[in-house]
C-alpha cells in the first residue's frame, strides 16, 4: 500500500494534487501529515525527503517526491485510469498545461495563497495577478467545450490536469474571483467532488484546532 506524506490540508496546494489523484483512483493509501509551521517541521520533512519538501509518495522501498513526479508515477502504475489522455497530441497539450501550472503563476501563488478556511477575501490585484487569472480562464474556456462530450473535466475524463487545477479552483473560491459561466461551472464541479469535500472538511478541522 502507498504512503503519501503531505503538509497541512489548509495550505498545501502541492500536497492536494497527488492526494486527489489517489482518491480519484480509489486506491487505498496511508496518509502521513507534517504540520508546516512547527519548530520541528523542517527536521521532519528532511527525514522524509532530503530535498526538504512535501509531498512524498512511498511505494515499498521507493520514494517519489515532487507532486508532478508522483502523479506521473501513478499514471504509469494505473494505465487503465487514463490519467493522461489517450491521444498523443492531447496528451502533449495536457502535459504542457500541467507543466505550466507546476512552474508558473507565481503572482497568483503570492497574492492568492491557498487557505481553505477563508472565504470572500479581497486579494491584491496587480497586472501580473490579472494576467495569471486571465491565462487560466483562457485554458478552461478553450478546452472545456472541446471535450464536454467525453466528460465533465478539462479533457473529458478526470486527468492529472484536473488535479493540478484543483488548488487553483480553491483559490478562486476563497478570493471570489469572477469567472465566465463555463469556468465557474468547472470550479463548482471540482469543489463538489467527494474527495475535495473530504479535503475541505479536514482543512476546516485543522483551522479549528489552531484557534
Order of alpha helices (4+ residues) and beta strands (2+ residues): beta-alpha-beta-alpha-beta-beta-alpha-alpha-alpha-alpha-alpha-alpha-alpha
